[in-house]
Amino acid sequence: MLGLRWLPAFPSDSFLRLLMQTKPVALRQIVAAVIGNALEWYDFVVYGFLTVIISRLFFPAESEYASLLLTMVTFGVGFFMRPIGGVLIGMYADRKGRKAALQLIIFLMTVSIAMIAFAPTYAAIGVAAPIIILLARLLQGMATGGEFASATAFLVESAPTGRRGFFGSLQMVGQSMAALAGAAVGMLITQGLTSEEMDSWGWRLPFLFGLLIGPVGLYIRRYLDETEAFIEASQAEIERVGLVRLWHEHKRSIVACFSLVVAGTIMYYVVLIYMPTYAKTQLKIPLADAFAAQVAGLLCLTIAIPFFGVLSDRIGRKPVLFVAMLCYFVLPYPLFAWLQADPTVLRLTIMQIVLCTTVAIAFGPISTALAEQFPVHTRSTGLALAYNFAVMLFGGFAQLIVTWLIRVTGTPLAPAFYVMFGAVVGAVGVMLMVDHYKEEKLQ
């Protein structure tokens, strides 16, 4: 029992109690910051889920494979725009404020969703149809690049003393809930509508649903209060830092953040985005069952994230993140081997629950840990720079890399190798990062 004294008393100090204790104004701040991130990931998941249908309607080609490839290229364009949008919007947030950046981001995301939802198909307007989709993905990628950094900075700076880990974890809760909603809506319409109805109008429904969120988000973010930390930094008239100087002055922080995001994004894209495809192509498990397992994992992920955010407020970000990297390295291979030996839906579900809970260990403290590596006046820019390049390189190409590994190694266990690689990179990030939770407690 002696070694367990550091554990928090979750039943008496749970994240639900923390939310109940949060003042209405602060609660509004939380909702405003999270809703844009949720909209971003909802749009992302829905587009990926409906790729096959969109490819037929907007990218007709000589073969189904070529059509699908064109759609996936358009999907990937969003990843290439993320670093550009992240840096530009990050610099805007560090100069004009978190509120201004968050309003701009949700406006851009709402416009991009509307462009996809109301876009005429190739049969109606010809080559202009795929151009509209391409422009929408460029716009969405730019907005996505700025969202994580700006919203994370806002949440962490809005947090009461000793609660940064909890507030930062809500950023990742928003992502998880959005992914869950996107998967659920996609499953419902594909099961409830015929193929003809889906091609005719059904595919637009998830985007129209997402479009309803946009005006709500714009309204809420309009009445945000700027964070005190940003106001104090602005009044201090701190000299603005360009990208070159940012790299020279905060090189260690950028490398630490990049490494941590590499680990997190590999785990996320392999476990949640790639697994349904893996289950169908490598294990011959029906796609509907694979998505059911994914939903179970996402539920566990969403519930568990705040607990580990609270834990990081008690014992620090580093111990929690180190445990996450250790689990990333130890668990994937035996779980993939266990599933491969008997590829059943039950085993797939159990594996997804275990791996998603492992993701939650890192996602609880990671947003706060990343934000704390930079001072207020460079926080959004530095965070956006490290985060978006890591996601673009190791998340956007995750499916391609895993597919290549399976072919080169000749084993369906190859996805585990990629996750283990990410764990090693992430462990380097944990060692390089500075844990500021004790400093916060002394304030």
Secondary structure, 3 states (H helix, E strand, C coil): CHHHCCCCCCCCCCHHHHHHHCCHHHHHHHHHHHHHHHHHHHHHHHHHHCHHHHHHHHCCCCCHHHHHHHHHHHHHHHHHHHHHHHHHHHHHHHHHCHHHHHHHHHHHHHHHHHHHHCCCCHHHHCCHHHHHHHHHHHHHHHHHHHHHHHHHHHHHHHCCCCCHHHHHHHHHHHHHHHHHHHHHHHHHHHHHCCHHHHHHCHHHHHHHHHHHHHHHHHHHHHCCCCCHHHHHHHHCCCCCCCHHHHHHHCHHHHHHHHHHHHHHHHHHHHHHHHHHHHHHHCCCCCHHHHHHHHHHHHHHHHHHHHHHHHHHHHHCHHHHHHHHHHHHHHCHHHHHHHHHHCCCHHHHHHHHHHHHHHHHHHHHHHHHHHHCCCCHHHHHHHHHHHHHHHHHHHHCCHHHHHHHHHHHHCCCCHHHHHHHHHHHHHHHHHHHCCCCHHHHHHC
